[in-house]
Amino acid sequence: MSLDHTLSALADPTRRAIFQRLSGGEARVTDVAERFPISLNSVSKHIRVLERAGLVRRRVAGREHLLTADRRPLDELAAWVEQTRAFWSSRLDALEALLAEDDPD
């Protein structure tokens, strides 16, 4: 999945809370929905966004839909953040060194 999908999915506090809940282990859709003051239909829409981003996996057992969190998109996001941080850290260090050379003090 793309970073854009991951960031977009996690931009909503309800979806972050759903993901956090599922990080603790598998849960039924109805159990997840009980924790939120919104309709089951609204929770289902949030879950679909998380599924499209690859953050949630669904398996069907009889009539029940069981959900689990998938942390792989977070690993990709963390790698991107670290790569970006390292890039800008080195650039800012170079700028600081350049400014120090030009400083008459």
A tleap script that builds the chain and sets N, CA, C and O, in Angstrom:
source leaprc.protein.ff14SB
mol = sequence {
  NMET SER LEU ASP HIE THR LEU SER ALA LEU
  ALA ASP PRO THR ARG ARG ALA ILE PHE GLN
  ARG LEU SER GLY GLY GLU ALA ARG VAL THR
  ASP VAL ALA GLU ARG PHE PRO ILE SER LEU
  ASN SER VAL SER LYS HIE ILE ARG VAL LEU
  GLU ARG ALA GLY LEU VAL ARG ARG ARG VAL
  ALA GLY ARG GLU HIE LEU LEU THR ALA ASP
  ARG ARG PRO LEU ASP GLU LEU ALA ALA TRP
  VAL GLU GLN THR ARG ALA PHE TRP SER SER
  ARG LEU ASP ALA LEU GLU ALA LEU LEU ALA
  GLU ASP ASP PRO CASP
}
set mol.1.N position { 0.840 -1.188 0.000 }
set mol.1.CA position { 0.000 0.000 0.000 }
set mol.1.C position { 0.880 1.245 0.000 }
set mol.1.O position { 2.063 1.203 0.340 }
set mol.2.N position { 0.273 2.324 -0.384 }
set mol.2.CA position { 1.042 3.562 -0.468 }
set mol.2.C position { 1.027 4.313 0.860 }
set mol.2.O position { 0.133 4.143 1.689 }
set mol.3.N position { 2.032 5.134 1.027 }
set mol.3.CA position { 2.090 5.982 2.217 }
set mol.3.C position { 0.887 6.907 2.276 }
set mol.3.O position { 0.368 7.192 3.355 }
set mol.4.N position { 0.441 7.380 1.107 }
set mol.4.CA position { -0.722 8.273 1.073 }
set mol.4.C position { -1.948 7.601 1.671 }
set mol.4.O position { -2.690 8.219 2.433 }
set mol.5.N position { -2.163 6.319 1.321 }
set mol.5.CA position { -3.305 5.590 1.876 }
set mol.5.C position { -3.174 5.430 3.394 }
set mol.5.O position { -4.142 5.597 4.136 }
set mol.6.N position { -1.970 5.106 3.833 }
set mol.6.CA position { -1.740 4.918 5.269 }
set mol.6.C position { -1.979 6.213 6.030 }
set mol.6.O position { -2.690 6.231 7.035 }
set mol.7.N position { -1.380 7.296 5.545 }
set mol.7.CA position { -1.535 8.584 6.227 }
set mol.7.C position { -2.979 9.059 6.198 }
set mol.7.O position { -3.482 9.582 7.192 }
set mol.8.N position { -3.640 8.881 5.075 }
set mol.8.CA position { -5.037 9.294 4.964 }
set mol.8.C position { -5.918 8.495 5.924 }
set mol.8.O position { -6.789 9.051 6.593 }
set mol.9.N position { -5.684 7.192 5.982 }
set mol.9.CA position { -6.491 6.348 6.867 }
set mol.9.C position { -6.282 6.717 8.329 }
set mol.9.O position { -7.231 6.718 9.113 }
set mol.10.N position { -5.057 7.027 8.693 }
set mol.10.CA position { -4.755 7.337 10.093 }
set mol.10.C position { -4.993 8.801 10.452 }
set mol.10.O position { -4.803 9.196 11.602 }
set mol.11.N position { -5.406 9.602 9.480 }
set mol.11.CA position { -5.674 11.021 9.745 }
set mol.11.C position { -6.934 11.220 10.574 }
set mol.11.O position { -7.113 12.275 11.183 }
set mol.12.N position { -7.797 10.232 10.604 }
set mol.12.CA position { -9.063 10.348 11.332 }
set mol.12.C position { -8.927 9.729 12.724 }
set mol.12.O position { -8.446 8.602 12.843 }
set mol.13.N position { -9.342 10.441 13.783 }
set mol.13.CA position { -9.184 9.909 15.143 }
set mol.13.C position { -9.984 8.631 15.395 }
set mol.13.O position { -9.547 7.779 16.169 }
set mol.14.N position { -11.137 8.484 14.763 }
set mol.14.CA position { -11.920 7.255 14.941 }
set mol.14.C position { -11.172 6.071 14.349 }
set mol.14.O position { -11.114 5.004 14.959 }
set mol.15.N position { -10.600 6.254 13.168 }
set mol.15.CA position { -9.852 5.156 12.547 }
set mol.15.C position { -8.595 4.822 13.351 }
set mol.15.O position { -8.226 3.653 13.470 }
set mol.16.N position { -7.941 5.840 13.900 }
set mol.16.CA position { -6.773 5.556 14.757 }
set mol.16.C position { -7.198 4.743 15.976 }
set mol.16.O position { -6.499 3.817 16.386 }
set mol.17.N position { -8.338 5.091 16.549 }
set mol.17.CA position { -8.831 4.360 17.727 }
set mol.17.C position { -9.198 2.922 17.362 }
set mol.17.O position { -8.933 1.999 18.132 }
set mol.18.N position { -9.802 2.730 16.201 }
set mol.18.CA position { -10.136 1.374 15.749 }
set mol.18.C position { -8.854 0.571 15.558 }
set mol.18.O position { -8.758 -0.570 16.008 }
set mol.19.N position { -7.872 1.168 14.891 }
set mol.19.CA position { -6.601 0.473 14.670 }
set mol.19.C position { -5.939 0.129 16.003 }
set mol.19.O position { -5.433 -0.980 16.177 }
set mol.20.N position { -5.941 1.067 16.935 }
set mol.20.CA position { -5.351 0.829 18.255 }
set mol.20.C position { -6.059 -0.323 18.956 }
set mol.20.O position { -5.415 -1.182 19.558 }
set mol.21.N position { -7.375 -0.338 18.875 }
set mol.21.CA position { -8.159 -1.413 19.493 }
set mol.21.C position { -7.772 -2.766 18.894 }
set mol.21.O position { -7.597 -3.746 19.618 }
set mol.22.N position { -7.640 -2.810 17.573 }
set mol.22.CA position { -7.318 -4.068 16.903 }
set mol.22.C position { -5.863 -4.470 17.088 }
set mol.22.O position { -5.516 -5.633 16.885 }
set mol.23.N position { -5.012 -3.536 17.466 }
set mol.23.CA position { -3.614 -3.866 17.742 }
set mol.23.C position { -3.500 -4.774 18.959 }
set mol.23.O position { -2.499 -5.468 19.140 }
set mol.24.N position { -4.534 -4.761 19.788 }
set mol.24.CA position { -4.555 -5.620 20.963 }
set mol.24.C position { -4.992 -7.039 20.671 }
set mol.24.O position { -4.943 -7.894 21.556 }
set mol.25.N position { -5.418 -7.306 19.450 }
set mol.25.CA position { -5.846 -8.651 19.074 }
set mol.25.C position { -7.105 -8.632 18.233 }
set mol.25.O position { -7.742 -7.595 18.049 }
set mol.26.N position { -7.442 -9.783 17.737 }
set mol.26.CA position { -8.597 -9.948 16.858 }
set mol.26.C position { -9.895 -9.575 17.570 }
set mol.26.O position { -10.051 -9.822 18.766 }
set mol.27.N position { -10.823 -8.977 16.821 }
set mol.27.CA position { -12.117 -8.592 17.397 }
set mol.27.C position { -13.194 -8.658 16.321 }
set mol.27.O position { -12.924 -8.484 15.133 }
set mol.28.N position { -14.411 -8.911 16.765 }
set mol.28.CA position { -15.560 -8.890 15.854 }
set mol.28.C position { -15.907 -7.446 15.533 }
set mol.28.O position { -15.675 -6.547 16.341 }
set mol.29.N position { -16.463 -7.230 14.350 }
set mol.29.CA position { -16.866 -5.885 13.942 }
set mol.29.C position { -17.819 -5.292 14.972 }
set mol.29.O position { -17.679 -4.128 15.347 }
set mol.30.N position { -18.782 -6.077 15.430 }
set mol.30.CA position { -19.767 -5.557 16.387 }
set mol.30.C position { -19.119 -5.170 17.714 }
set mol.30.O position { -19.547 -4.208 18.351 }
set mol.31.N position { -18.094 -5.906 18.136 }
set mol.31.CA position { -17.391 -5.549 19.376 }
set mol.31.C position { -16.625 -4.241 19.218 }
set mol.31.O position { -16.580 -3.425 20.138 }
set mol.32.N position { -16.030 -4.050 18.058 }
set mol.32.CA position { -15.319 -2.797 17.789 }
set mol.32.C position { -16.315 -1.647 17.782 }
set mol.32.O position { -16.057 -0.595 18.367 }
set mol.33.N position { -17.447 -1.843 17.124 }
set mol.33.CA position { -18.448 -0.776 16.974 }
set mol.33.C position { -19.039 -0.339 18.307 }
set mol.33.O position { -19.409 0.825 18.463 }
set mol.34.N position { -19.134 -1.249 19.270 }
set mol.34.CA position { -19.722 -0.921 20.579 }
set mol.34.C position { -19.005 0.225 21.276 }
set mol.34.O position { -19.611 0.936 22.078 }
set mol.35.N position { -17.746 0.412 20.987 }
set mol.35.CA position { -16.925 1.405 21.693 }
set mol.35.C position { -17.094 2.824 21.171 }
set mol.35.O position { -16.524 3.762 21.729 }
set mol.36.N position { -17.869 2.990 20.109 }
set mol.36.CA position { -17.969 4.304 19.483 }
set mol.36.C position { -19.404 4.807 19.478 }
set mol.36.O position { -20.338 4.027 19.291 }
set mol.37.N position { -19.583 6.110 19.683 }
set mol.37.CA position { -20.930 6.691 19.721 }
set mol.37.C position { -21.464 7.012 18.318 }
set mol.37.O position { -22.126 8.029 18.109 }
set mol.38.N position { -21.160 6.124 17.366 }
set mol.38.CA position { -21.643 6.294 15.998 }
set mol.38.C position { -22.288 4.987 15.557 }
set mol.38.O position { -22.143 3.962 16.223 }
set mol.39.N position { -22.989 5.024 14.452 }
set mol.39.CA position { -23.714 3.839 13.987 }
set mol.39.C position { -22.753 2.742 13.521 }
set mol.39.O position { -21.594 2.998 13.196 }
set mol.40.N position { -23.272 1.521 13.501 }
set mol.40.CA position { -22.503 0.384 12.996 }
set mol.40.C position { -22.095 0.638 11.544 }
set mol.40.O position { -20.988 0.294 11.131 }
set mol.41.N position { -23.002 1.242 10.779 }
set mol.41.CA position { -22.708 1.558 9.381 }
set mol.41.C position { -21.510 2.511 9.280 }
set mol.41.O position { -20.643 2.326 8.426 }
set mol.42.N position { -21.460 3.516 10.139 }
set mol.42.CA position { -20.337 4.461 10.124 }
set mol.42.C position { -19.029 3.780 10.514 }
set mol.42.O position { -17.990 4.032 9.904 }
set mol.43.N position { -19.076 2.929 11.515 }
set mol.43.CA position { -17.877 2.191 11.919 }
set mol.43.C position { -17.414 1.295 10.772 }
set mol.43.O position { -16.217 1.188 10.508 }
set mol.44.N position { -18.358 0.657 10.096 }
set mol.44.CA position { -18.010 -0.205 8.962 }
set mol.44.C position { -17.312 0.577 7.858 }
set mol.44.O position { -16.381 0.072 7.230 }
set mol.45.N position { -17.754 1.798 7.622 }
set mol.45.CA position { -17.098 2.638 6.610 }
set mol.45.C position { -15.661 2.951 7.019 }
set mol.45.O position { -14.753 2.913 6.188 }
set mol.46.N position { -15.460 3.257 8.288 }
set mol.46.CA position { -14.100 3.516 8.781 }
set mol.46.C position { -13.231 2.262 8.627 }
set mol.46.O position { -12.068 2.352 8.234 }
set mol.47.N position { -13.795 1.112 8.934 }
set mol.47.CA position { -13.052 -0.147 8.814 }
set mol.47.C position { -12.661 -0.398 7.361 }
set mol.47.O position { -11.549 -0.851 7.090 }
set mol.48.N position { -13.559 -0.111 6.429 }
set mol.48.CA position { -13.242 -0.303 5.005 }
set mol.48.C position { -12.068 0.583 4.571 }
set mol.48.O position { -11.222 0.157 3.786 }
set mol.49.N position { -12.024 1.808 5.083 }
set mol.49.CA position { -10.892 2.690 4.761 }
set mol.49.C position { -9.594 2.069 5.284 }
set mol.49.O position { -8.579 2.060 4.587 }
set mol.50.N position { -9.634 1.558 6.500 }
set mol.50.CA position { -8.451 0.913 7.077 }
set mol.50.C position { -8.060 -0.338 6.286 }
set mol.50.O position { -6.875 -0.616 6.104 }
set mol.51.N position { -9.053 -1.085 5.821 }
set mol.51.CA position { -8.768 -2.271 5.006 }
set mol.51.C position { -8.113 -1.887 3.681 }
set mol.51.O position { -7.141 -2.515 3.262 }
set mol.52.N position { -8.641 -0.862 3.026 }
set mol.52.CA position { -8.069 -0.417 1.746 }
set mol.52.C position { -6.623 0.053 1.914 }
set mol.52.O position { -5.809 -0.075 0.999 }
set mol.53.N position { -6.318 0.593 3.083 }
set mol.53.CA position { -4.947 1.040 3.362 }
set mol.53.C position { -4.046 -0.116 3.788 }
set mol.53.O position { -2.843 0.070 3.966 }
set mol.54.N position { -4.616 -1.303 3.952 }
set mol.54.CA position { -3.837 -2.462 4.366 }
set mol.54.C position { -3.565 -2.524 5.853 }
set mol.54.O position { -2.777 -3.354 6.306 }
set mol.55.N position { -4.209 -1.653 6.622 }
set mol.55.CA position { -3.983 -1.600 8.068 }
set mol.55.C position { -4.832 -2.598 8.844 }
set mol.55.O position { -4.529 -2.916 9.994 }
set mol.56.N position { -5.892 -3.092 8.216 }
set mol.56.CA position { -6.799 -4.037 8.871 }
set mol.56.C position { -7.066 -5.194 7.917 }
set mol.56.O position { -7.260 -4.998 6.717 }
set mol.57.N position { -7.072 -6.395 8.468 }
set mol.57.CA position { -7.420 -7.612 7.724 }
set mol.57.C position { -8.724 -8.164 8.294 }
set mol.57.O position { -8.974 -8.098 9.498 }
set mol.58.N position { -9.539 -8.703 7.410 }
set mol.58.CA position { -10.827 -9.270 7.812 }
set mol.58.C position { -10.846 -10.744 7.423 }
set mol.58.O position { -10.390 -11.133 6.348 }
set mol.59.N position { -11.389 -11.547 8.331 }
set mol.59.CA position { -11.661 -12.941 7.983 }
set mol.59.C position { -13.079 -13.247 8.427 }
set mol.59.O position { -13.555 -12.740 9.442 }
set mol.60.N position { -13.736 -14.078 7.654 }
set mol.60.CA position { -15.121 -14.427 7.938 }
set mol.60.C position { -15.139 -15.829 8.521 }
set mol.60.O position { -14.591 -16.768 7.943 }
set mol.61.N position { -15.780 -15.954 9.682 }
set mol.61.CA position { -15.949 -17.243 10.347 }
set mol.61.C position { -17.443 -17.433 10.575 }
set mol.61.O position { -18.012 -16.916 11.537 }
set mol.62.N position { -18.065 -18.180 9.676 }
set mol.62.CA position { -19.521 -18.323 9.756 }
set mol.62.C position { -20.178 -16.996 9.446 }
set mol.62.O position { -19.991 -16.431 8.369 }
set mol.63.N position { -20.947 -16.505 10.400 }
set mol.63.CA position { -21.632 -15.224 10.212 }
set mol.63.C position { -20.844 -14.046 10.786 }
set mol.63.O position { -21.241 -12.890 10.634 }
set mol.64.N position { -19.751 -14.343 11.430 }
set mol.64.CA position { -18.983 -13.285 12.080 }
set mol.64.C position { -17.833 -12.808 11.203 }
set mol.64.O position { -17.175 -13.590 10.517 }
set mol.65.N position { -17.617 -11.508 11.250 }
set mol.65.CA position { -16.476 -10.894 10.572 }
set mol.65.C position { -15.471 -10.507 11.652 }
set mol.65.O position { -15.759 -9.697 12.534 }
set mol.66.N position { -14.291 -11.104 11.560 }
set mol.66.CA position { -13.249 -10.883 12.560 }
set mol.66.C position { -12.147 -10.028 11.952 }
set mol.66.O position { -11.714 -10.254 10.822 }
set mol.67.N position { -11.708 -9.055 12.712 }
set mol.67.CA position { -10.731 -8.081 12.239 }
set mol.67.C position { -9.438 -8.179 13.032 }
set mol.67.O position { -9.443 -8.456 14.232 }
set mol.68.N position { -8.334 -7.947 12.339 }
set mol.68.CA position { -7.034 -7.852 12.998 }
set mol.68.C position { -6.261 -6.684 12.386 }
set mol.68.O position { -6.457 -6.335 11.222 }
set mol.69.N position { -5.397 -6.099 13.174 }
set mol.69.CA position { -4.537 -5.019 12.685 }
set mol.69.C position { -3.352 -5.630 11.943 }
set mol.69.O position { -2.854 -6.696 12.305 }
set mol.70.N position { -2.921 -4.945 10.919 }
set mol.70.CA position { -1.726 -5.342 10.175 }
set mol.70.C position { -0.749 -4.175 10.256 }
set mol.70.O position { -1.026 -3.097 9.730 }
set mol.71.N position { 0.375 -4.381 10.902 }
set mol.71.CA position { 1.325 -3.295 11.162 }
set mol.71.C position { 2.298 -3.030 10.006 }
set mol.71.O position { 3.089 -2.089 10.077 }
set mol.72.N position { 2.253 -3.831 8.958 }
set mol.72.CA position { 3.215 -3.645 7.863 }
set mol.72.C position { 3.175 -2.246 7.251 }
set mol.72.O position { 4.234 -1.677 6.986 }
set mol.73.N position { 1.983 -1.667 7.015 }
set mol.73.CA position { 1.989 -0.295 6.493 }
set mol.73.C position { 2.643 0.704 7.453 }
set mol.73.O position { 3.240 1.687 7.014 }
set mol.74.N position { 2.532 0.453 8.760 }
set mol.74.CA position { 3.200 1.327 9.731 }
set mol.74.C position { 4.716 1.184 9.648 }
set mol.74.O position { 5.447 2.156 9.835 }
set mol.75.N position { 5.183 -0.027 9.369 }
set mol.75.CA position { 6.624 -0.235 9.198 }
set mol.75.C position { 7.129 0.548 7.989 }
set mol.75.O position { 8.200 1.153 8.037 }
set mol.76.N position { 6.350 0.532 6.901 }
set mol.76.CA position { 6.720 1.301 5.708 }
set mol.76.C position { 6.733 2.797 6.022 }
set mol.76.O position { 7.631 3.522 5.595 }
set mol.77.N position { 5.732 3.247 6.770 }
set mol.77.CA position { 5.657 4.657 7.155 }
set mol.77.C position { 6.846 5.035 8.037 }
set mol.77.O position { 7.461 6.083 7.840 }
set mol.78.N position { 7.164 4.186 9.001 }
set mol.78.CA position { 8.297 4.458 9.897 }
set mol.78.C position { 9.607 4.527 9.112 }
set mol.78.O position { 10.458 5.367 9.402 }
set mol.79.N position { 9.771 3.655 8.125 }
set mol.79.CA position { 10.983 3.676 7.303 }
set mol.79.C position { 11.069 4.982 6.516 }
set mol.79.O position { 12.144 5.572 6.404 }
set mol.80.N position { 9.947 5.428 5.976 }
set mol.80.CA position { 9.928 6.687 5.232 }
set mol.80.C position { 10.254 7.866 6.146 }
set mol.80.O position { 11.034 8.744 5.777 }
set mol.81.N position { 9.657 7.886 7.339 }
set mol.81.CA position { 9.919 8.966 8.293 }
set mol.81.C position { 11.405 8.992 8.651 }
set mol.81.O position { 12.013 10.061 8.685 }
set mol.82.N position { 11.988 7.837 8.913 }
set mol.82.CA position { 13.407 7.776 9.274 }
set mol.82.C position { 14.286 8.240 8.119 }
set mol.82.O position { 15.251 8.976 8.324 }
set mol.83.N position { 13.954 7.813 6.917 }
set mol.83.CA position { 14.714 8.224 5.732 }
set mol.83.C position { 14.633 9.740 5.537 }
set mol.83.O position { 15.640 10.389 5.255 }
set mol.84.N position { 13.446 10.291 5.687 }
set mol.84.CA position { 13.239 11.726 5.526 }
set mol.84.C position { 13.945 12.502 6.635 }
set mol.84.O position { 14.550 13.544 6.383 }
set mol.85.N position { 13.864 11.990 7.860 }
set mol.85.CA position { 14.537 12.629 8.983 }
set mol.85.C position { 16.044 12.659 8.758 }
set mol.85.O position { 16.688 13.684 8.981 }
set mol.86.N position { 16.602 11.544 8.321 }
set mol.86.CA position { 18.048 11.475 8.081 }
set mol.86.C position { 18.464 12.450 6.977 }
set mol.86.O position { 19.491 13.118 7.093 }
set mol.87.N position { 17.673 12.529 5.917 }
set mol.87.CA position { 17.976 13.446 4.819 }
set mol.87.C position { 18.022 14.880 5.318 }
set mol.87.O position { 18.996 15.597 5.087 }
set mol.88.N position { 16.956 15.296 6.009 }
set mol.88.CA position { 16.893 16.690 6.456 }
set mol.88.C position { 17.881 16.979 7.575 }
set mol.88.O position { 18.375 18.101 7.685 }
set mol.89.N position { 18.170 16.009 8.390 }
set mol.89.CA position { 19.162 16.202 9.446 }
set mol.89.C position { 20.533 16.491 8.836 }
set mol.89.O position { 21.240 17.395 9.283 }
set mol.90.N position { 20.901 15.721 7.816 }
set mol.90.CA position { 22.205 15.958 7.173 }
set mol.90.C position { 22.222 17.295 6.443 }
set mol.90.O position { 23.240 17.987 6.450 }
set mol.91.N position { 21.121 17.664 5.821 }
set mol.91.CA position { 21.044 18.959 5.129 }
set mol.91.C position { 21.160 20.120 6.117 }
set mol.91.O position { 21.863 21.097 5.861 }
set mol.92.N position { 20.470 20.002 7.234 }
set mol.92.CA position { 20.517 21.076 8.230 }
set mol.92.C position { 21.891 21.157 8.890 }
set mol.92.O position { 22.365 22.249 9.205 }
set mol.93.N position { 22.531 20.006 9.100 }
set mol.93.CA position { 23.896 20.013 9.637 }
set mol.93.C position { 24.848 20.714 8.669 }
set mol.93.O position { 25.710 21.486 9.088 }
set mol.94.N position { 24.688 20.442 7.377 }
set mol.94.CA position { 25.533 21.092 6.366 }
set mol.94.C position { 25.284 22.593 6.340 }
set mol.94.O position { 26.225 23.378 6.219 }
set mol.95.N position { 24.033 22.991 6.451 }
set mol.95.CA position { 23.702 24.418 6.474 }
set mol.95.C position { 24.303 25.084 7.704 }
set mol.95.O position { 24.858 26.179 7.615 }
set mol.96.N position { 24.192 24.429 8.841 }
set mol.96.CA position { 24.757 24.974 10.080 }
set mol.96.C position { 26.271 25.145 9.959 }
set mol.96.O position { 26.822 26.151 10.404 }
set mol.97.N position { 26.937 24.167 9.360 }
set mol.97.CA position { 28.388 24.262 9.173 }
set mol.97.C position { 28.743 25.405 8.228 }
set mol.97.O position { 29.710 26.131 8.462 }
set mol.98.N position { 27.975 25.564 7.180 }
set mol.98.CA position { 28.211 26.646 6.226 }
set mol.98.C position { 28.020 28.005 6.881 }
set mol.98.O position { 28.820 28.917 6.672 }
set mol.99.N position { 26.974 28.141 7.664 }
set mol.99.CA position { 26.719 29.403 8.358 }
set mol.99.C position { 27.796 29.697 9.393 }
set mol.99.O position { 28.160 30.854 9.604 }
set mol.100.N position { 28.305 28.653 10.036 }
set mol.100.CA position { 29.367 28.838 11.029 }
set mol.100.C position { 30.651 29.332 10.364 }
set mol.100.O position { 31.390 30.115 10.962 }
set mol.101.N position { 30.928 28.886 9.134 }
set mol.101.CA position { 32.111 29.345 8.400 }
set mol.101.C position { 32.012 30.826 8.067 }
set mol.101.O position { 33.012 31.543 8.098 }
set mol.102.N position { 30.809 31.282 7.750 }
set mol.102.CA position { 30.597 32.677 7.362 }
set mol.102.C position { 30.449 33.608 8.558 }
set mol.102.O position { 30.463 34.828 8.394 }
set mol.103.N position { 30.309 33.052 9.753 }
set mol.103.CA position { 30.098 33.866 10.950 }
set mol.103.C position { 31.425 34.507 11.365 }
set mol.103.O position { 32.396 33.793 11.614 }
set mol.104.N position { 31.484 35.845 11.444 }
set mol.104.CA position { 32.739 36.518 11.800 }
set mol.104.C position { 33.132 36.338 13.263 }
set mol.104.O position { 34.255 36.693 13.622 }
set mol.105.N position { 32.285 35.815 14.109 }
set mol.105.CA position { 32.618 35.668 15.540 }
set mol.105.C position { 33.662 34.653 15.751 }
set mol.105.O position { 34.059 34.404 16.889 }
savepdb mol mol.pdb
quit
